[in-house]
Amino acid sequence: MTVVLARGLAQRDDIDLHVLTLEGGRRGTTVQSDGKVTIHRLGGSRWMQILDILVGPGRRRLLRHLDDLRPDLLHCHETYGLAMGGRKLPHVFTVHGFDHANVVADMAPHWRVRSWLWRCVERWGLKRQQHVISITPYVRRMIEGRTRAEIHDIENPIDPCFFDVRPRPRPGRILCVGWINERKNTLGSVKALAAVAPSIPQAHLVLAGVEQDPAYRRRVEEAIDEAGLAGRVEFLGHIGHAALPAELAQAEAFLLPSRQENSPMAIAEAMAVGVPVIAANRCGMPYMVEEGSTGFLVDPEDTAMIADRLTRLLTDGGLRSDMAAAGRQAARQRFHPDLIAQRTVEVYRRAVGR
């Protein structure tokens, strides 16, 4: 989403845009132009990236480079925002998520300690901000009271190519995009397919994402075998950004029963293509999907509920058509990069006092 925003900002005549990033394993600094964007790739250190950005040699390298550039304003994303707050330079921080919550939902190794450490870093970073962009009301709710910054509500932009996709749905095709792990609840998607498979012979599940935990992948495969779904679940692995529009174009339904999400890009992209969305009724997802209009919201732990919504979508062409039209309209009104760039520039002007 940062790349899409950068491209949107670069189309404007009132922005001279420079993008800085640390890259581990790179020596020195390279500077190149990509259209109207100047990209600065700074060599990272051997430190773990989060530590390098927060307190390591990489942070010092970033600060020196910023001093040389002397920008009017600094706009940070992800961990960079937590590290760069507190500077006198006008700055804006877009909060994309909360790693303290992600590691819990992922059931990652040592998740209790890691969640506590991330919570401390997030609290420290938020206290040092001037202006914060919240990508969803869920994020605003999480950060209010933890920062003195002015909070601005601006959703993530999506690549405009998704608005130009011509859907060619294949009967019964259900698409899931994301990691194969506990947080994305891949196992819940497989269980829902097992529930609808007897009554909808053409129903099949396509999983586009990389496994994060081999043990969890084995559990998913065991569930597929036990339900007799061999041949009805396809693992695509990682698919690049360029391949995603074609996959969405073939889907009759987009399924994301995650246990924790902020504002998933894949939901916005599915809506733009015109694919009805079934998403969990948790965290930021209810603010993206309008129940009964652009899709359905479900309890991610309720297999029967997910299966019921899948059945309704896969067996009712009129419903799919109505939701597709509503989704496309909502996506264009909310996620188009030109709109997001304009609203972001308004925050920039406020931050620099213009």
C-alpha positions in Angstrom: 0.0 0.0 0.0 3.0 2.3 0.5 4.1 1.8 -3.1 0.5 2.6 -4.3 0.4 5.8 -2.2 3.8 6.9 -3.5 2.7 6.5 -7.1 -0.5 8.5 -6.3 1.5 11.3 -4.7 4.0 11.3 -7.5 1.3 12.3 -10.0 0.9 15.6 -8.2 2.8 18.8 -9.1 3.0 20.0 -5.5 5.0 17.0 -4.2 8.7 16.3 -4.6 8.7 12.7 -3.3 11.7 10.8 -1.9 11.4 7.3 -0.5 14.0 6.0 2.0 14.4 2.4 3.1 16.9 0.2 4.8 17.9 -3.0 3.0 19.8 -5.7 4.9 22.8 -7.1 3.0 23.2 -3.9 0.9 26.5 -2.0 1.1 26.4 1.7 0.8 23.6 3.8 -0.6 22.0 3.8 -4.0 19.8 6.5 -5.3 17.6 6.0 -8.4 14.6 7.7 -10.0 11.4 5.9 -10.8 9.4 8.4 -12.7 8.8 11.3 -10.3 9.9 9.3 -7.2 13.5 9.3 -6.0 14.3 6.1 -4.1 17.1 6.0 -1.6 18.2 2.4 -0.6 20.4 2.5 2.4 22.5 -0.4 3.5 21.3 -2.0 6.7 23.5 -3.7 9.3 23.6 -7.3 10.5 21.3 -6.4 13.3 17.7 -7.7 13.3 15.8 -5.2 11.2 13.5 -4.0 13.9 16.4 -3.3 16.2 18.4 -1.8 13.4 15.6 0.7 12.7 14.9 1.4 16.4 18.4 1.7 17.9 21.0 0.2 15.6 23.5 1.5 13.0 20.6 1.6 10.4 18.8 4.2 12.5 21.9 6.4 12.6 22.3 6.0 8.8 18.7 7.0 8.2 19.0 10.1 10.4 22.2 11.2 8.7 20.6 10.8 5.3 17.5 12.8 6.4 19.8 15.6 7.6 21.4 15.7 4.1 18.0 15.7 2.4 16.5 18.4 4.6 12.8 17.5 3.7 9.9 19.7 4.6 8.0 16.8 6.1 8.6 13.1 7.0 5.9 10.5 6.4 6.7 7.1 8.1 5.1 3.7 7.8 5.4 0.5 9.9 8.4 0.3 12.3 10.0 3.4 10.8 7.2 5.5 12.2 7.8 4.1 15.7 11.5 5.0 15.5 11.4 8.4 13.8 8.9 10.1 16.1 10.1 12.8 18.4 12.0 14.8 15.8 11.5 18.6 15.4 10.9 18.0 11.7 7.1 17.9 10.9 6.2 14.3 10.7 3.2 12.0 9.9 3.0 8.3 10.9 0.5 5.9 9.3 -0.4 3.1 11.7 -0.9 0.0 9.6 -1.2 -2.6 12.4 -0.3 -3.9 15.8 2.4 -6.5 16.0 1.6 -7.1 19.6 -1.7 -8.5 18.5 -0.5 -10.2 15.4 2.0 -12.5 17.2 -0.7 -13.6 19.6 -3.1 -14.5 16.8 -0.3 -16.2 14.9 0.6 -18.2 18.0 4.2 -17.4 17.1 7.1 -18.9 19.2 7.4 -17.1 22.5 4.3 -15.1 21.7 3.7 -13.8 25.2 7.1 -12.2 25.6 7.2 -10.9 22.0 3.7 -9.4 22.4 4.7 -7.6 25.5 7.9 -6.3 23.9 5.9 -5.1 20.8 3.3 -3.4 23.1 6.1 -1.5 24.9 7.7 -0.4 21.6 4.3 0.7 20.1 3.4 2.7 23.2 6.8 4.4 23.2 6.6 5.2 19.5 3.0 6.5 19.6 3.7 8.9 22.4 6.3 10.7 20.2 4.1 11.5 17.2 2.7 14.8 15.9 0.2 13.5 13.3 -1.1 9.9 13.0 -3.0 8.5 10.1 -5.5 5.8 11.1 -6.4 3.4 8.3 -9.6 2.1 10.0 -11.8 3.1 13.0 -10.4 -0.1 14.6 -6.9 1.4 14.6 -8.2 4.7 15.9 -9.9 2.9 18.8 -6.6 1.1 19.6 -4.5 4.3 19.6 -6.8 6.9 21.2 -5.5 7.7 24.7 -2.0 6.4 23.8 -0.9 9.4 21.8 -1.2 13.2 21.9 -0.9 13.3 18.1 -3.7 14.6 15.9 -5.4 11.5 14.4 -6.6 11.6 10.8 -8.8 8.9 9.2 -7.5 7.8 5.8 -8.0 4.3 4.4 -5.3 2.4 2.4 -5.2 2.9 -1.4 -5.2 0.0 -3.8 -3.6 -0.3 -7.2 -6.0 1.2 -9.8 -5.4 -1.9 -12.0 -8.0 -3.7 -9.9 -10.7 -1.4 -11.0 -10.1 -2.4 -14.6 -10.4 -6.2 -14.1 -13.1 -7.9 -16.1 -14.5 -10.8 -13.9 -14.6 -14.3 -15.4 -15.7 -16.3 -12.4 -15.4 -20.1 -12.4 -18.3 -21.9 -10.8 -17.7 -22.7 -7.1 -14.3 -21.1 -7.0 -13.5 -19.7 -3.5 -10.3 -17.7 -3.1 -8.3 -17.1 0.1 -5.3 -14.7 0.0 -2.8 -14.6 2.9 -0.4 -16.5 5.0 -1.3 -20.1 5.8 -1.3 -19.8 9.5 -3.4 -19.6 12.7 -4.1 -15.9 12.4 -5.5 -16.2 8.8 -7.5 -19.3 10.0 -6.8 -21.3 6.9 -8.1 -24.4 8.7 -11.4 -22.7 9.2 -11.7 -22.1 5.4 -11.0 -25.8 4.8 -13.6 -26.9 7.4 -16.2 -24.5 5.7 -15.5 -26.1 2.3 -16.0 -29.5 3.8 -19.4 -28.4 5.1 -20.6 -27.2 1.7 -18.9 -29.7 -0.5 -21.6 -32.4 -0.4 -24.3 -30.0 -1.6 -22.2 -28.0 -4.0 -20.1 -30.4 -6.0 -18.3 -27.7 -8.0 -17.2 -25.8 -4.8 -13.4 -25.7 -4.5 -10.9 -23.6 -2.5 -7.8 -21.8 -3.8 -5.2 -20.8 -1.2 -2.9 -18.1 -2.4 -0.2 -17.6 0.3 2.9 -19.0 1.9 3.0 -21.3 4.9 4.4 -19.6 8.0 4.5 -22.8 10.1 5.1 -26.2 8.6 3.3 -27.9 11.4 0.2 -25.8 10.7 0.4 -26.6 7.0 0.4 -30.3 8.0 -2.7 -29.8 10.0 -4.4 -28.2 7.1 -3.4 -31.0 4.8 -4.6 -33.6 7.3 -8.0 -31.9 7.5 -8.2 -31.9 3.7 -7.5 -35.7 3.6 -9.9 -36.5 6.4 -12.8 -34.6 4.7 -12.1 -36.2 1.3 -11.3 -32.9 -0.3 -8.3 -34.0 -2.3 -8.5 -32.3 -5.7 -10.8 -29.6 -4.3 -8.2 -27.5 -2.5 -5.4 -25.9 -4.5 -2.2 -24.4 -2.9 -0.9 -21.7 -5.1 1.9 -20.6 -2.8 3.1 -17.0 -3.1 1.6 -15.1 -6.0 3.0 -11.8 -7.0 1.0 -8.6 -7.2 0.8 -8.8 -11.0 -0.9 -12.2 -10.8 -3.5 -11.3 -8.2 -6.0 -9.6 -10.5 -6.3 -12.7 -12.6 -6.9 -14.9 -9.6 -9.6 -12.5 -8.3 -11.3 -12.4 -11.7 -11.9 -16.2 -11.5 -13.4 -16.2 -8.0 -17.1 -16.4 -7.2 -16.3 -15.6 -3.5 -13.5 -14.2 -1.5 -13.0 -15.8 2.0 -11.0 -14.3 4.8 -12.1 -15.7 8.2 -9.1 -14.2 10.0 -8.8 -14.0 13.8 -7.0 -10.7 13.7 -6.7 -8.1 10.9 -6.6 -4.3 10.6 -7.5 -3.4 7.1 -6.6 -6.2 4.7 -5.6 -5.0 1.2 -7.0 -8.2 -0.3 -10.5 -7.3 0.8 -10.4 -3.9 -0.8 -8.9 -5.4 -4.0 -11.6 -8.1 -4.1 -14.3 -5.5 -3.8 -12.8 -3.4 -6.6 -12.8 -6.5 -8.9 -16.4 -7.2 -7.9 -15.9 -10.4 -5.8 -18.3 -10.8 -2.9 -16.4 -11.0 0.4 -16.9 -13.2 3.4 -14.8 -11.9 6.2 -14.5 -12.2 10.0 -16.6 -10.0 12.2 -13.5 -8.9 14.2 -11.1 -6.0 14.4 -11.0 -3.8 11.3 -12.9 -6.1 8.9 -16.5 -5.0 9.8 -15.5 -1.4 8.8 -14.6 -2.7 5.3 -17.4 -5.1 4.5 -21.0 -3.9 4.7 -23.1 -6.9 5.9 -25.5 -8.1 3.3 -24.4 -5.4 0.8 -20.8 -5.9 -0.3 -20.5 -9.3 1.5 -21.0 -11.1 4.7 -19.4 -10.9 8.2 -19.0 -14.2 10.1 -17.7 -15.5 13.4 -14.3 -17.1 12.3 -14.9 -19.9 14.8 -18.4 -20.8 13.5 -17.9 -23.3 10.7 -21.7 -23.6 10.2 -22.1 -19.8 9.8 -19.3 -19.6 7.2 -20.7 -22.5 5.3 -24.1 -21.0 5.2 -22.8 -17.7 3.7 -20.7 -19.6 1.2 -23.8 -21.7 0.2 -25.9 -18.5 -0.3 -23.2 -16.9 -2.5 -22.4 -20.0 -4.6 -26.0 -20.8 -5.3 -27.5 -17.4 -5.9 -26.2 -15.6 -9.0 -28.4 -12.6 -8.4 -27.0 -12.1 -4.9 -23.5 -12.4 -6.2 -24.2 -9.8 -9.0 -25.8 -7.3 -6.5 -22.8 -7.7 -4.1 -20.3 -7.4 -6.9 -21.8 -4.1 -8.1 -22.0 -2.7 -4.5 -18.4 -3.7 -3.8 -17.1 -2.1 -6.9 -18.9 1.1 -6.2 -17.8 1.2 -2.5 -14.2 0.4 -3.5 -14.0 3.2 -6.0 -15.4 5.7 -3.5 -13.1 4.6 -0.7 -9.8 3.1 -2.0 -8.9 4.9 -5.2 -5.3 6.2 -5.0 -6.2 9.6 -6.3 -8.6 10.2 -3.5 -6.2 8.8 -0.9 -3.3 11.0 -2.2 -5.5 14.1 -2.0 -6.5 13.4 1.6 -2.9 12.6 2.5 -1.6 15.9 1.1 -4.2 17.7 3.2 -2.7 16.1 6.3 0.8 17.2 5.1 -0.3 20.8 4.7 -1.7 20.7 8.2 1.5 19.2 9.6 3.7 21.9 8.0 1.2 24.7 8.9 0.1 25.7 5.4 
